[in-house]
Amino acid sequence: MAVTKSNLAMRLLTAAVAVPVILFLLYKCPPYAFYFLAFPAALVGSFELFAMTHPGDRVSQVVGVLLAAAASLLVWFFGHDTRVLLTLLVAIPLLGPLLTLIRVGDISTAALRACAMGFGPLFVALPMTMLAMLRRDMQDDGPGYVLVTLMFAWLADTGGYFAGRFLGKHKLYELVSPKKTVEGAVGGLAGSVVGALLASLVYLPAFPLAHSIPLAIVASALGQAGDLGESLLKRSTGVKDSGAIVPGHGGVLDRIDALLLTSTAVYLYMLWVHH
């Protein structure tokens, strides 16, 4: 997400407030405490998404958020039951077109709204829930794995900002995000690698460099793709920011767009490799 010099100070101030709160929840509170942060963030992000795809339709926006809440709660409490997961992954996409039949509205945008209602409740809610599940399921190492996931996203954003600002010359994907550059993307990858080095060498020795660095590169690349994906949604719906709830950052979805994919990448790594 591109930022300007004028709001950099506000971003730093917001981080100075948010980071201690997150660290306290991760290291000093029981696992469910962090879910109490991730869950409302998922709901606000979902609302911002549906505000873009269903402008002016408050009923559909609320329905979408309720479906996101149901998806998050089911995965948090019953995520190890394959029957629940299969039902969830089939039922919600099918509900998208069915619910749109009830509120057709402008027929020219009905397909967009049907697809958005089918994927939107899963798009934001499940990755944020998986981030909280890292804290819970990885036991004593859980806080460290959540922290490194956040660092993959945040240091990529920071590295991308400074590399793009001072070195950026070649456009990365001008049609979707005119300010992003190839140099910024490389800086983002470097930022995530720094996060991997800090994790493996300082606070998470259970995460070896042979795993952390490749995962950092993959997670950072996916996170940057997630950032571009949200830019695509905003540009196609004529929205500048998803919201204004986070000072210096826009909306919640603007802040977590990369995190949605980095958290997914790290959680899937834990499922397929760590165990």
NUMARKE-890016 format. One line per 10 residues: number of its first residue (from 1); for each residue x, y, z of C-alpha. Coordinates in steps of 0.5 Angstrom, whole numbers. Layout:
N
NUM) X,Y,Z ~ ...
//
This chain:
275
1) 0,0,0 ~ 3,6,-2 ~ 4,12,3 ~ 6,19,3 ~ 11,23,7 ~ 6,27,10 ~ 3,21,14 ~ 9,17,15 ~ 9,21,22 ~ 2,18,24
11) 4,11,21 ~ 9,11,26 ~ 5,14,32 ~ 0,9,31 ~ 5,3,31 ~ 8,6,37 ~ 1,5,40 ~ -1,-2,37 ~ 5,-6,37 ~ 6,-6,45
21) -1,-8,45 ~ 0,-14,41 ~ 6,-16,44 ~ 2,-16,51 ~ -3,-20,48 ~ 1,-25,45 ~ 6,-26,51 ~ 2,-24,57 ~ -5,-27,56 ~ -8,-33,54
31) -9,-35,47 ~ -16,-33,46 ~ -14,-26,48 ~ -11,-25,41 ~ -17,-28,38 ~ -21,-22,41 ~ -17,-18,37 ~ -16,-22,31 ~ -24,-23,31 ~ -26,-16,31
41) -21,-14,26 ~ -24,-19,21 ~ -31,-17,22 ~ -29,-9,20 ~ -25,-11,15 ~ -30,-15,12 ~ -35,-10,13 ~ -30,-5,9 ~ -30,-10,3 ~ -37,-11,3
51) -38,-3,3 ~ -34,-3,-3 ~ -38,-9,-7 ~ -45,-7,-4 ~ -45,0,-4 ~ -51,3,-1 ~ -54,-4,1 ~ -53,-4,8 ~ -57,-11,9 ~ -52,-14,4
61) -47,-11,8 ~ -49,-14,15 ~ -51,-21,12 ~ -44,-21,9 ~ -41,-19,16 ~ -45,-24,19 ~ -43,-30,15 ~ -36,-28,16 ~ -37,-28,24 ~ -40,-35,23
71) -34,-37,19 ~ -29,-35,24 ~ -32,-38,30 ~ -33,-44,26 ~ -26,-45,24 ~ -24,-43,31 ~ -28,-47,35 ~ -29,-53,30 ~ -23,-52,25 ~ -20,-59,27
81) -27,-63,24 ~ -26,-64,17 ~ -34,-64,16 ~ -35,-57,19 ~ -29,-55,14 ~ -32,-58,8 ~ -39,-56,10 ~ -36,-48,11 ~ -32,-48,4 ~ -38,-51,0
91) -44,-47,4 ~ -42,-40,4 ~ -40,-40,-4 ~ -46,-43,-6 ~ -50,-38,-1 ~ -47,-32,-5 ~ -51,-33,-11 ~ -57,-35,-7 ~ -57,-29,-3 ~ -56,-24,-9
101) -63,-27,-12 ~ -66,-24,-6 ~ -63,-17,-7 ~ -62,-17,-14 ~ -61,-9,-15 ~ -58,-7,-21 ~ -57,-13,-25 ~ -51,-10,-29 ~ -47,-11,-22 ~ -51,-17,-20
111) -45,-22,-22 ~ -40,-18,-18 ~ -44,-18,-12 ~ -46,-25,-12 ~ -39,-27,-13 ~ -37,-22,-7 ~ -42,-25,-3 ~ -39,-32,-4 ~ -32,-31,-3 ~ -32,-25,2
121) -34,-28,8 ~ -28,-33,7 ~ -23,-28,4 ~ -22,-24,11 ~ -24,-28,16 ~ -21,-34,15 ~ -14,-31,15 ~ -14,-27,21 ~ -17,-33,25 ~ -11,-37,22
131) -7,-32,25 ~ -10,-33,32 ~ -10,-40,31 ~ -2,-40,30 ~ -2,-37,37 ~ -6,-42,40 ~ -4,-49,36 ~ 4,-47,37 ~ 3,-47,44 ~ 10,-44,47
141) 12,-42,40 ~ 6,-39,38 ~ 7,-32,40 ~ 14,-32,36 ~ 10,-35,30 ~ 5,-30,30 ~ 10,-24,31 ~ 14,-27,25 ~ 8,-27,21 ~ 7,-20,23
151) 14,-18,21 ~ 14,-21,14 ~ 8,-17,13 ~ 10,-10,16 ~ 18,-10,15 ~ 16,-12,7 ~ 11,-6,7 ~ 17,-2,11 ~ 22,-4,6 ~ 18,-3,0
161) 16,4,2 ~ 24,6,3 ~ 26,2,-3 ~ 21,5,-7 ~ 22,12,-5 ~ 29,13,-6 ~ 31,8,-11 ~ 24,6,-15 ~ 24,8,-22 ~ 21,2,-26
171) 13,1,-25 ~ 11,-6,-22 ~ 4,-6,-24 ~ 2,1,-26 ~ -5,-1,-28 ~ -7,-3,-21 ~ -2,1,-17 ~ 1,7,-21 ~ 6,8,-15 ~ 9,1,-14
181) 16,0,-17 ~ 20,-6,-18 ~ 25,-4,-13 ~ 20,-3,-8 ~ 18,-10,-9 ~ 25,-12,-8 ~ 26,-8,-2 ~ 19,-11,1 ~ 23,-18,0 ~ 29,-16,3
191) 25,-13,9 ~ 21,-20,10 ~ 28,-23,10 ~ 30,-19,16 ~ 24,-21,20 ~ 26,-28,18 ~ 33,-27,21 ~ 31,-24,27 ~ 26,-29,29 ~ 31,-35,28
201) 37,-32,31 ~ 33,-28,37 ~ 27,-30,39 ~ 24,-36,35 ~ 30,-41,35 ~ 25,-47,33 ~ 25,-43,27 ~ 31,-45,23 ~ 34,-41,18 ~ 33,-46,12
211) 26,-45,13 ~ 25,-38,15 ~ 28,-35,10 ~ 25,-39,4 ~ 18,-38,8 ~ 20,-30,8 ~ 21,-30,1 ~ 14,-33,-1 ~ 10,-30,4 ~ 13,-23,2
221) 11,-24,-5 ~ 4,-27,-3 ~ 3,-21,1 ~ 5,-16,-4 ~ 0,-20,-9 ~ -5,-19,-3 ~ -4,-11,-3 ~ -4,-11,-11 ~ -11,-15,-10 ~ -14,-10,-5
231) -12,-4,-10 ~ -15,-8,-16 ~ -21,-8,-12 ~ -21,-1,-10 ~ -19,1,-17 ~ -25,-3,-20 ~ -30,0,-15 ~ -28,7,-15 ~ -25,7,-8 ~ -19,11,-5
241) -18,8,2 ~ -23,2,5 ~ -24,6,11 ~ -21,11,15 ~ -21,8,22 ~ -14,7,23 ~ -10,14,23 ~ -5,14,18 ~ -7,8,15 ~ -14,8,12
251) -18,3,13 ~ -17,-4,17 ~ -17,-8,10 ~ -12,-3,8 ~ -7,-5,14 ~ -8,-12,13 ~ -9,-14,6 ~ -2,-17,6 ~ -3,-20,12 ~ -8,-24,10
261) -4,-28,5 ~ 2,-28,10 ~ -2,-31,15 ~ -4,-36,10 ~ 2,-38,8 ~ 5,-39,15 ~ -1,-43,17 ~ 0,-47,11 ~ 7,-48,13 ~ 6,-50,20
271) 0,-55,17 ~ 5,-59,12 ~ 12,-58,14 ~ 13,-56,21 ~ 9,-62,23
//
